[in-house]
């Protein structure tokens, strides 16, 4: 029987209902570990110096590499792309544009590996039995929470308006219902909202009251901030197959050249 939600919303890329998707312990361990590390890292950095930020960065890389040991080539490549793209985006949006500012006006050393862990957590949750079995219920919950949060930001009630957050929420909806990986975007909402709420609450970073590009009020953090992370996810998911295919082509070409060289040498010896 088709639910009201399925009738109203087109869910082409959502998991099929009624299947008992398996629970894999690894997916939940990755998620729990990252949620914990995010909280500890951001709270620790609230009053830390550059040296401690660097130490947190080293720890982040160790943790990320350790988590990637159990993943396949495609997920590893996705994480690499996510880290590179997000790091470039961080430097552009924060020190250059001033959309948000870290305590020292820099991009802390733990941010690049942190983006990798955050992306991997979104992937792990997206493929978990919990999200696959209850995709529609979780979607309704996210829409209700983020929707009400966005409405609050533009209601005129809070002292600081959040029109940028409402706009980002609309973009998030496009990712969720038009994108090819809605479960990753859905999972991204939880881990990114978690880190944004903690990071801004303890003062690790602060969003500008007025967005430097749109010149509109935005919250600290914006309600639809998950949309920015969904952009990173989309680039990682779309870019990994292309890069892996390119690597395969180059590798096959190298082997072909090596084989021809060996054949010529064999003929020369004869």
HUNORRA-V868262 format. One record per backbone hydrogen bond with DSSP energy under -1.0 kcal/mol. CO is the residue of the C=O (numbers start at 1). NH is the residue of the N-H. E is the energy in kcal/mol with one decimal. If there is no record, write none. Layout:
CO&NH&E ; CO&NH&E
//
This chain:
3&7&-1.7 ; 4&8&-2.2 ; 5&9&-2.5 ; 11&14&-1.1 ; 19&21&-1.8 ; 24&28&-1.1 ; 25&29&-2.2 ; 26&30&-2.5 ; 27&31&-1.9 ; 28&32&-2.7 ; 29&33&-2.6 ; 30&34&-2.3 ; 31&35&-2.6 ; 32&36&-2.1 ; 33&37&-2.7 ; 34&38&-2.8 ; 35&39&-1.8 ; 36&40&-2.4 ; 37&41&-2.9 ; 38&42&-2.5 ; 39&43&-2.1 ; 40&44&-2.3 ; 41&45&-2.0 ; 45&48&-1.1 ; 49&53&-2.0 ; 50&54&-2.5 ; 51&55&-2.0 ; 52&56&-2.6 ; 53&57&-1.9 ; 54&58&-2.2 ; 55&59&-2.3 ; 56&60&-2.3 ; 57&61&-2.1 ; 58&62&-2.1 ; 59&63&-2.7 ; 60&64&-2.6 ; 61&65&-2.6 ; 62&66&-2.2 ; 63&67&-2.3 ; 64&68&-2.0 ; 68&71&-1.9 ; 72&76&-2.2 ; 73&77&-2.4 ; 74&78&-2.3 ; 75&79&-2.4 ; 76&80&-2.2 ; 77&81&-2.5 ; 78&82&-2.7 ; 79&83&-2.6 ; 80&84&-2.3 ; 81&85&-3.0 ; 82&86&-2.5 ; 83&87&-2.2 ; 84&88&-2.1 ; 85&89&-2.3 ; 86&90&-2.6 ; 87&91&-2.1 ; 88&92&-2.0 ; 89&93&-3.1 ; 90&94&-2.5 ; 91&96&-1.6 ; 92&97&-2.1 ; 93&99&-2.9 ; 94&98&-1.2 ; 99&208&-2.5 ; 101&206&-1.9 ; 102&105&-1.8 ; 108&111&-1.8 ; 110&114&-1.8 ; 111&115&-2.5 ; 112&116&-1.6 ; 113&117&-2.2 ; 114&118&-2.6 ; 115&119&-2.6 ; 116&120&-2.5 ; 117&121&-2.1 ; 118&122&-1.9 ; 119&123&-2.1 ; 120&124&-2.6 ; 121&125&-2.7 ; 122&126&-2.1 ; 123&127&-1.6 ; 128&132&-2.3 ; 129&133&-2.4 ; 130&134&-1.9 ; 134&138&-2.6 ; 135&139&-2.1 ; 136&140&-2.3 ; 137&141&-1.9 ; 138&142&-2.6 ; 139&143&-2.8 ; 140&144&-2.2 ; 141&145&-2.6 ; 142&146&-2.8 ; 143&147&-1.9 ; 144&148&-2.2 ; 145&149&-2.2 ; 146&150&-2.3 ; 147&151&-2.4 ; 148&152&-2.4 ; 149&153&-1.6 ; 150&154&-1.1 ; 153&162&-2.1 ; 162&166&-1.4 ; 163&167&-2.0 ; 164&168&-2.7 ; 165&169&-2.0 ; 166&170&-1.6 ; 167&171&-1.7 ; 168&172&-2.5 ; 169&173&-1.9 ; 170&174&-1.3 ; 171&175&-2.1 ; 172&176&-2.5 ; 173&177&-2.5 ; 174&178&-2.3 ; 175&179&-1.3 ; 181&185&-1.6 ; 182&186&-2.5 ; 183&187&-2.4 ; 184&188&-2.2 ; 185&189&-1.3 ; 187&191&-1.5 ; 188&192&-2.5 ; 189&193&-2.0 ; 190&194&-1.9 ; 191&195&-2.1 ; 192&196&-2.4 ; 193&197&-2.5 ; 194&198&-2.0 ; 195&199&-2.8 ; 196&200&-2.2 ; 197&201&-1.6 ; 198&202&-2.2 ; 199&204&-2.1 ; 199&205&-1.1 ; 204&103&-1.5 ; 206&101&-2.6 ; 209&218&-2.1 ; 211&215&-2.0 ; 216&211&-3.0 ; 217&164&-2.1 ; 222&225&-1.5 ; 224&227&-2.3 ; 225&228&-1.4 ; 226&230&-2.1 ; 227&231&-1.5 ; 228&232&-1.3 ; 229&233&-2.3 ; 230&234&-2.8 ; 231&235&-2.2 ; 232&236&-2.3 ; 233&237&-2.8 ; 234&238&-2.5 ; 235&239&-2.3 ; 236&240&-1.9 ; 239&243&-2.4 ; 240&244&-2.7 ; 241&245&-2.2 ; 242&246&-2.0 ; 243&247&-2.6 ; 244&248&-2.2 ; 245&249&-2.3 ; 246&250&-2.4 ; 247&251&-2.6 ; 248&252&-2.7 ; 249&253&-2.3 ; 250&254&-2.4 ; 251&255&-2.4 ; 252&256&-2.2 ; 253&257&-2.4 ; 254&258&-2.4 ; 255&259&-2.3 ; 256&260&-2.4 ; 257&261&-2.3 ; 258&262&-2.1 ; 259&263&-2.1 ; 260&264&-2.5 ; 261&265&-2.2 ; 262&266&-2.0 ; 263&267&-2.3 ; 264&268&-2.3 ; 265&269&-2.0 ; 266&270&-1.6
//
